[in-house]
Amino acid sequence: MTVLKAIVKNGKIELEAPNDWPEGTEVRIEPIPASGSVGIRDEDWPDTPEGIARHLALLECPECQEDRSQTLTRKRRSHLEHGRNSGQLGG
């Protein structure tokens, strides 16, 4: 699946579709949260041997694991609150 980026300008979505997409191709548009995203985007994962080694070293770091645990707890709490406030979750 091809991922495209677009922006909203004057209430309209501006997007340049690939030339090989035929007219009438149906697309799905989903907003990207301004902040609070969880995890690493697919395109940001390290893909070189050095980058992978650095990433694995971070996974082994005890201080990093504690920081990561605290960050995930904050993000989960934030997502739960967002869900309650938007009516997506009961409570």
ABEGO torsion letter per residue (X at the ends): XBBBBBBBBGGBBBBBBBAABBBGBBBBBBBBBABGBBEBBAAABBABAAAAAAAAAAAABAAAAAAAAAAAAAAAAAAAAAAAAAGABBX
